[in-house]
Amino acid sequence: MKQRAHTKISIIGGGGAVGSTTAYAIIMTGLANELVLVDINKDKTEGEALDLCHGAAFIEPVKVKTGDFQDTRDSDIVIITAGVAQRPGGETRLQLTRRNIEIFQTIIPEVTKYSPDSILLIISNPVDILSYVAYVLSGFPKERVIGSGTVLDTSRLKYELSKRFNIDPRDVTTYILGEHGDTGFPVWSLTNIKGIKVEEYANLTNVEYNEKFKKDIHERVKNAAYEIINKKGATFYAIGLSATKIVEAILRDKKCILPVSTLVNNYYDADDIYLGVPCIIGRNGAEKVLKVELNEEEINNFNKSAEVLKSILNESFFQYLEVH
């Protein structure tokens, strides 16, 4: 992906809560010269764009407009948030798969036709499976098809740990790996506070760090989206910030490490599947997958996550391709 003087970002699903919040976060960081919002709900999308434009006096110059797929032509990054929403009451991200594959079957060919050199950032859920679907349908190299992965889950984990230890969450180094969803898991063996192992830091600060501590925090992270959806109907602020963090890493060639969803092969037992793993993110997308050393329990959790996603992918996407 070549550096351009003019940066164009398009958001497919830009009229929805996640798409419009991501648009807001992006213009607040001054990452784009041009932002295009595409959505089936055109009136809502035009309203979102107009609302964003009315803040023009307070931000770096950016042209915000709505349109159709042809208006996304020559985008540097295309963010896809489109899809049917997760239903309140406990619907898992995996249950969304069949309902969203048909939408991607329509979206991806249009996106790649107009922006063949773009990077695709998939936010729609279930993000790991839909990232794989986008990878297959687009024909793009894996580096240029990225899912938001466990970037948000990891932020939630850092937040929960920061509350327990009463510290800045930015001082916490840790990961949720695997699926963005129920089988994602914390990597406690790599968790540290500014280089101090979490168990040592807990001892230094008189915090009881044990299996119950770890289980309680994991449950809080795992159920976070369900709690928010049940209370307010949808999650969008934190995922908008997560998406913007990934976009910033790409456009500013930051070479930072983020647990995005990317294609993994021979990653423990995971093969030919998209999962959240640490990657170096730069101007060319997910430039390098980092195979981190996990303990035995974490390896089993990672393989389990891969198996679950592989099973759903086989039952949904590959069967869909056979029928169609």
Buried (B, 14 or more C-beta within 10 A) or exposed (E): BEEEEEBBBBBBBBBBBBBBBBBBBBBBBEBBBBBBBBBEEBEBBBBBBEEBBEEEEEEEEBEBEBBEBEBBBBBBBBBBBBBEBBEEEEBBBBBBBBBBBEBBBEBBEBBBEBBEEBBBBBBBBBBBBBBBBBBBBBEBEBBBBBBBBBBBBBBBBBBBBBEBBEBEBEBBBBBBBBBBBBBBBBBBBBBBBEEBBBBEBBEEBEBEBEEEBBEEBBEBBBEBBBEBBEEEEBBBBBBBBBBBBBBBBBBEBBEBBBBBBBBBEEBBEBEEBBBBBBBBBBBBBBBBBEEBEBEEEBEBBBBBBBBBBBEBBEEBBEEBEEEE
